[in-house]
Amino acid sequence: MAGTITWEYFLKCTNELLRISDIINDDWVGRGSKNIAGSYYLAKTTKRSCTIVKENNEAADYLEELELERHEIDNESVSTNARDRASEWEYHVLYNISYSVPVLYFNACFSDGSLFSLEQLWQLLSYNFKGALEPQKWSVLTQQEHPVLGRPFFQLHPCQTAKFLEIFEGCSSNLLITWLSSVGPLVGLELPLPYSHEHLHKNYTHTETSKGILQDSVVNHSKIHLL
């Protein structure tokens, strides 16, 4: 089927991504078993500061109980409801057997170990998902059980990934890297330029293309998967 990839091709692409990662010290690692389809995946953990804006609802009340580091700020330019928080993001790239495509799983937690809620994630990612995605955002960004680890992770739903990959068949020597460089920025994952130099051969605006595919996903995928 056009746009789908085999398990063997997925492994080939992951090996190449890890090779480049080792060269540029990008911290990707391989985990799991390559002998069982769907059981091997790529993983990367990164830390970043993020701004959480408190909302007037119970889901945000926990912010009042946390000790926040004090900074001298311009009260006229920064809202008193905005709080910069240290966070850790864990990204996993797996192979989805049902769709025969790669899928991006991720989790995010604060420095005290508490996980981001789906609402807080959307607050951080909403800039990338504006417009048509807003009314049905939860069917694009979903929470699922990790197929290898068996615990809740967020994911970008893979139901339209094959259509995206079909666009780049014949013009990318590594469809996994092409796909990841396009959808990763939507959830804060940026691939350094050395990945693109080796594998992208045409001047597509990948992030914009990704948004279009995700918009199609919203239209065609009506069920909301939440744990």
C-alpha positions as CSV (number, residue, x, y, z in Angstrom):
1,M,0.0,0.0,0.0
2,A,1.3,3.4,-0.9
3,G,2.8,5.3,1.9
4,T,3.3,2.4,4.3
5,I,6.6,0.9,5.3
6,T,7.8,-2.5,6.3
7,W,9.2,-3.4,9.7
8,E,12.5,-4.1,8.0
9,Y,12.6,-0.7,6.4
10,F,11.7,0.9,9.7
11,L,14.8,-0.8,11.3
12,K,17.0,0.3,8.4
13,C,15.8,3.9,8.9
14,T,16.3,3.8,12.7
15,N,19.9,2.5,12.2
16,E,20.6,5.4,9.9
17,L,19.1,7.9,12.3
18,L,21.1,6.5,15.2
19,R,24.3,6.7,13.1
20,I,23.8,10.4,12.5
21,S,22.7,11.0,16.1
22,D,26.0,9.4,17.3
23,I,28.0,11.7,15.0
24,I,26.3,14.9,16.1
25,N,25.7,13.8,19.8
26,D,21.9,14.2,19.5
27,D,21.2,11.6,22.2
28,W,18.9,9.2,20.4
29,V,19.1,5.6,21.6
30,G,17.5,2.3,20.4
31,R,15.5,0.2,22.9
32,G,13.7,-3.1,22.8
33,S,14.0,-6.1,20.6
34,K,14.5,-6.0,16.8
35,N,13.4,-9.6,16.5
36,I,9.7,-8.9,17.2
37,A,7.9,-6.4,15.0
38,G,6.8,-3.4,16.9
39,S,9.0,-4.1,19.9
40,Y,12.0,-1.9,19.0
41,Y,11.9,1.8,19.2
42,L,14.0,5.0,19.3
43,A,14.0,7.1,22.4
44,K,15.3,10.6,23.4
45,T,14.9,12.7,26.5
46,T,15.4,16.4,26.6
47,K,14.9,19.2,29.2
48,R,13.4,22.6,28.6
49,S,11.7,25.5,30.3
50,C,8.1,26.1,29.5
51,T,5.5,28.7,30.4
52,I,2.3,27.5,32.0
53,V,-0.5,30.0,32.2
54,K,-2.9,29.4,35.1
55,E,-6.5,29.0,34.2
56,N,-9.5,29.5,36.5
57,N,-10.3,25.9,36.9
58,E,-9.5,23.1,39.3
59,A,-7.0,21.5,37.0
60,A,-4.6,24.4,37.5
61,D,-5.0,24.8,41.2
62,Y,-1.8,22.7,41.8
63,L,0.3,25.6,40.7
64,E,-0.6,27.4,44.0
65,E,1.0,24.6,46.0
66,L,4.3,24.6,44.2
67,E,7.3,26.7,45.2
68,L,8.3,28.7,42.1
69,E,11.7,30.2,41.6
70,R,11.5,33.9,41.8
71,H,12.8,36.1,39.0
72,E,12.9,39.8,38.5
73,I,10.5,40.4,35.6
74,D,8.8,43.4,34.0
75,N,5.3,43.3,35.4
76,E,3.9,45.2,32.4
77,S,5.2,42.7,29.9
78,V,4.7,39.4,31.6
79,S,1.4,38.2,33.0
80,T,1.4,37.4,36.7
81,N,-0.5,34.2,35.7
82,A,2.4,33.0,33.6
83,R,5.0,30.7,35.3
84,D,8.2,29.3,33.8
85,R,8.6,25.7,34.8
86,A,11.4,23.3,34.2
87,S,10.2,20.2,32.4
88,E,11.5,16.9,30.9
89,W,10.2,15.5,27.6
90,E,10.6,11.9,26.6
91,Y,10.1,11.0,22.9
92,H,9.7,7.5,21.5
93,V,9.5,6.6,17.8
94,L,7.8,3.2,17.3
95,Y,6.4,1.1,14.4
96,N,2.6,0.8,14.3
97,I,1.8,-2.7,13.0
98,S,-1.8,-1.9,12.2
99,Y,-1.1,1.1,10.0
100,S,2.4,0.0,8.9
101,V,3.8,3.4,9.6
102,P,6.0,5.1,12.3
103,V,4.3,6.7,15.2
104,L,5.5,9.3,17.7
105,Y,4.8,8.8,21.4
106,F,5.9,11.3,24.1
107,N,5.5,12.2,27.7
108,A,6.3,15.4,29.6
109,C,6.7,16.0,33.3
110,F,7.7,18.8,35.6
111,S,10.8,18.9,37.7
112,D,8.9,17.5,40.7
113,G,7.9,14.4,38.7
114,S,4.3,15.3,38.0
115,L,3.1,14.6,34.5
116,F,1.6,17.2,32.2
117,S,-2.1,16.9,31.8
118,L,-3.6,16.8,28.3
119,E,-5.0,20.3,28.8
120,Q,-1.5,21.6,29.8
121,L,0.1,20.0,26.8
122,W,-2.4,21.6,24.5
123,Q,-1.7,25.0,26.2
124,L,1.9,24.6,25.2
125,L,1.3,23.2,21.8
126,S,-1.7,25.2,20.7
127,Y,0.3,27.6,18.6
128,N,1.2,24.7,16.3
129,F,-2.4,23.4,16.2
130,K,-4.4,26.6,15.5
131,G,-7.4,26.9,13.2
132,A,-9.1,23.8,12.0
133,L,-7.5,21.5,14.6
134,E,-8.9,23.4,17.6
135,P,-12.5,22.0,17.6
136,Q,-11.4,18.4,17.6
137,K,-7.9,18.7,19.0
138,W,-8.2,15.7,21.3
139,S,-8.6,13.3,18.4
140,V,-5.2,14.4,17.0
141,L,-3.3,14.5,20.3
142,T,-4.4,11.4,22.1
143,Q,-3.3,9.4,25.1
144,Q,-2.6,5.7,24.6
145,E,-0.9,2.8,26.4
146,H,2.6,2.5,25.2
147,P,2.7,-0.8,23.2
148,V,6.1,-1.8,24.6
149,L,6.2,-0.3,28.1
150,G,2.5,-0.7,28.9
151,R,2.0,2.7,30.5
152,P,0.2,5.9,29.3
153,F,1.9,8.0,26.7
154,F,0.7,10.8,24.5
155,Q,0.8,10.3,20.7
156,L,0.1,11.9,17.4
157,H,-2.5,9.7,15.9
158,P,-1.0,7.7,12.9
159,C,-4.2,7.3,10.8
160,Q,-3.0,9.8,8.2
161,T,0.7,9.1,8.3
162,A,0.6,6.9,5.2
163,K,-0.7,9.8,3.1
164,F,2.1,12.0,4.3
165,L,4.8,9.4,3.6
166,E,3.3,8.8,0.1
167,I,4.1,12.4,-0.8
168,F,7.8,11.8,-0.2
169,E,8.2,8.4,-1.7
170,G,11.0,8.6,-4.3
171,C,12.4,11.9,-3.1
172,S,13.7,10.8,0.4
173,S,16.2,8.1,1.1
174,N,14.9,7.8,4.7
175,L,11.2,8.3,5.1
176,L,11.4,8.0,8.9
177,I,13.7,11.0,9.2
178,T,11.6,13.0,6.7
179,W,8.4,12.2,8.6
180,L,10.0,12.9,12.0
181,S,11.5,16.2,10.9
182,S,8.0,17.3,9.8
183,V,5.8,16.2,12.7
184,G,8.3,16.5,15.5
185,P,8.2,20.3,15.7
186,L,4.4,20.1,16.4
187,V,5.2,18.6,19.8
188,G,8.5,20.4,20.5
189,L,10.9,17.9,18.9
190,E,13.3,19.5,16.5
191,L,15.8,17.5,14.3
192,P,19.1,19.3,13.7
193,L,19.9,20.1,10.1
194,P,22.5,17.3,9.5
195,Y,19.5,14.9,9.3
196,S,17.9,16.9,6.5
197,H,21.2,17.4,4.6
198,E,21.5,13.6,4.0
199,H,17.9,12.7,3.4
200,L,15.7,15.5,2.0
201,H,16.1,16.1,-1.7
202,K,13.3,18.6,-2.4
203,N,12.4,22.0,-0.9
204,Y,9.1,21.1,0.7
205,T,7.8,23.2,3.6
206,H,7.5,20.2,5.9
207,T,5.9,21.7,8.9
208,E,3.1,23.2,6.8
209,T,2.6,19.9,5.0
210,S,2.4,18.2,8.4
211,K,-0.3,20.5,9.6
212,G,-2.4,19.7,6.5
213,I,-2.1,16.0,7.1
214,L,-3.1,16.4,10.7
215,Q,-6.1,18.5,9.7
216,D,-7.2,15.6,7.5
217,S,-6.7,13.3,10.5
218,V,-9.1,15.4,12.5
219,V,-11.8,15.2,9.8
220,N,-11.4,11.4,9.2
221,H,-10.8,10.3,12.8
222,S,-13.7,11.0,15.0
223,K,-13.0,8.9,18.1
224,I,-11.2,10.4,21.1
225,H,-8.9,8.0,22.8
226,L,-8.2,9.0,26.4
227,L,-7.1,6.9,29.3
